[in-house]
């Protein structure tokens, strides 16, 4: 998967994601409509669980933490 990662934080050099420890939520449904995440040094990678060899997005830890907080809060409207 090297070279297919999109959305990398500026200056972040991603490792080969084939060796990443991908996790899927225990609340994922059986229909396969899930994402998987992997903790990396200084970042979090996210991919479609139906396409593990496809592209992955990488986010800085602060951006990922903010995304999770906004999701839990219901994405407040501006």
Secondary structure, DSSP 8 states (H G I E B T S, - for coil): -TT--BS--TT-----GGGS--EE-TT--TTS--EEEEEETTEEEEEETT-TTS-EEEEEHHHHHHHHHHHHTT----
